[in-house]
Amino acid sequence: MQVLPICSGDMTTLADGSLACSTQWQLLPVDQLLTTFDPLSMDPTVLAAAFGSGFIAVATFQCAGLAAGAVLKSIRKM
């Protein structure tokens, strides 16, 4: 079983480069840190908002690029 040392106090670096904790080190099993991702537990409105904001960000830059390309194309024709 793998454990992760956790310091709930202040950490300092000693002269030899090792870390020291002002309180006692606590060992937490790594299994308790890992959680599984369950897409069914996500709120549909939050998912829709995240998708919409990402779509709007990409669409904005794509439309700006198309407009800049059209302007450059019309300048070249002159």
Residue, then its C-alpha position, 0 to 999 in steps of 0.5 A: m500500500q502506498v502512502l503520502p506524507i502530509c504536513s498540517g503545520d509549517m514546512t521548513t528545509l533543513a541544511d541537508g535539503s530534507l523537509a521538516c514539519s512543525t507538527q507530526w507527519q501524517l500518512l494518508p493512503v493514496d487510495q483515499l486520494l484517488t476518486t473515480f470520475d462519474p459523468l452521470s453525477m455532473d449537472p446537465t446545465v453546468l455541462a451545457a454552460a461549459f460546452g457553450s462557453g468553449f464553443i463561443a470562444v472557438a467560434t469568435f476566433q474562427c470568425a475573426g480569422l475569416a473576416a481578416g482573411a476576407v479583408l486581406k483577400s480584398i486588399r490583394k485584389m486592388 
